[in-house]
Amino acid sequence: MVKPVVRDVFFLGQRSEGATEADRQIMTDLRDTLKANHEHCVGMAANMIGYRKRIIIVSMGFMDVVMVNPVILQRAQPYETEEGCLSLDGVRKTKRFRKIKVQYQDEAFQKHTQDYEGEIAQIIQHECDHMDGVII
């Protein structure tokens, strides 16, 4: 189901809780809401649609990937950039890393560890910040 995008900074500033198999509907809602906003959005965290759960979705060009309980294990090659967010007006400066290693569970709750770089790494970092209550 397509959900409205949360713009309440107080809600967005709260840390998210670990996700469980009982949270499967959130994955569907994230997928539907990202698809509805694809023109202006390349990733979303569950809190952006009203759920304080550690679930994100990232557009990786040919497919949208759901990551449950993602944790960034390693970061390399820091740089400064500016980012926008569907939940906020304008753009803001932030520090990101060109390369990251992420551990997460997929939609079937199977564990993965994967290296990402470039734009995909930046999107994942942005969405992980959302789950930690960090507002850029």
C-alpha positions in Angstrom: 0.0 0.0 0.0 1.3 3.5 -0.9 1.8 5.4 2.4 2.1 9.2 2.9 5.7 10.4 3.4 6.3 11.5 7.0 7.7 15.1 7.4 7.5 15.3 11.2 11.1 16.0 12.3 10.4 14.9 15.9 9.2 11.4 14.6 12.1 11.2 12.1 14.6 12.0 14.8 13.8 8.9 16.8 15.8 5.7 16.6 14.2 2.7 14.9 13.7 -0.7 16.5 14.9 -4.0 15.1 12.5 -5.6 12.5 11.1 -9.1 12.7 9.1 -11.4 10.4 6.0 -9.8 11.8 7.0 -6.6 9.9 6.7 -8.1 6.4 3.8 -5.7 5.5 6.2 -2.7 6.0 8.5 -4.1 3.3 5.5 -4.2 0.9 4.5 -0.7 1.9 8.0 0.6 1.4 8.2 -1.1 -2.1 4.8 0.4 -3.1 5.6 3.9 -1.7 9.1 4.0 -3.4 7.6 3.0 -6.7 5.0 5.8 -6.4 7.8 8.3 -5.7 10.5 6.9 -8.0 10.7 10.1 -10.0 12.0 12.0 -6.9 13.3 9.3 -4.7 16.0 6.5 -4.8 15.6 5.0 -1.3 13.4 5.0 1.7 13.5 4.0 5.4 10.5 2.6 7.2 10.3 5.7 9.4 9.6 7.8 6.3 6.3 6.0 6.0 5.4 6.0 9.7 7.1 2.8 11.0 10.0 3.0 13.5 11.5 -0.3 12.2 15.0 -1.0 10.9 14.0 -1.6 7.3 15.2 0.3 4.2 14.7 0.0 0.4 17.3 1.1 -2.1 16.8 1.6 -5.8 19.8 -0.2 -7.5 18.8 0.8 -11.0 17.4 -2.5 -12.3 15.8 -3.5 -9.1 14.7 -2.2 -5.6 16.4 -4.0 -2.8 14.9 -4.3 0.7 17.4 -4.5 3.6 16.2 -5.6 7.0 18.2 -4.7 10.1 21.1 -3.3 8.0 24.4 -2.5 9.8 27.3 -0.7 8.1 30.4 -2.7 9.2 33.1 -0.8 7.3 33.5 2.7 5.8 36.3 3.9 3.5 37.1 7.0 1.5 35.2 9.8 3.1 33.9 12.8 1.1 31.6 15.8 1.6 28.4 16.1 -0.5 24.9 17.5 -0.5 21.7 15.5 -0.3 18.0 16.0 -0.5 15.3 14.0 1.1 11.7 13.3 0.3 10.9 14.0 4.0 12.7 17.4 4.2 12.8 20.5 2.1 16.0 21.6 0.3 19.4 20.0 0.4 22.0 19.7 3.2 25.7 19.1 3.4 26.8 15.8 4.8 29.8 13.5 5.1 29.6 10.1 3.3 32.0 7.3 2.4 32.6 6.0 -1.2 32.9 2.4 -0.1 31.0 0.5 2.6 30.4 -3.0 3.8 26.8 -3.8 4.9 25.4 -6.8 6.8 21.6 -7.2 6.4 18.8 -9.6 6.1 16.8 -9.9 2.8 13.0 -10.2 2.6 13.2 -13.9 3.5 15.3 -13.0 6.6 18.5 -14.6 5.1 21.7 -12.9 6.2 24.0 -11.2 3.7 27.2 -9.2 3.8 27.9 -7.1 0.7 30.3 -4.3 -0.4 28.8 -1.2 -2.0 30.4 1.9 -3.5 29.5 5.1 -5.2 25.8 6.2 -5.4 24.4 3.0 -4.0 26.7 3.3 -0.9 25.6 6.9 -0.5 21.9 6.0 -0.6 22.4 3.2 1.9 24.2 5.5 4.3 21.4 8.1 4.0 18.7 5.5 4.8 20.7 4.0 7.7 21.0 7.5 9.1 17.1 7.7 9.0 16.9 4.5 11.1 19.3 6.0 13.6 17.2 9.2 13.9 19.9 11.3 12.1 18.4 14.1 10.0 20.8 15.5 7.4 
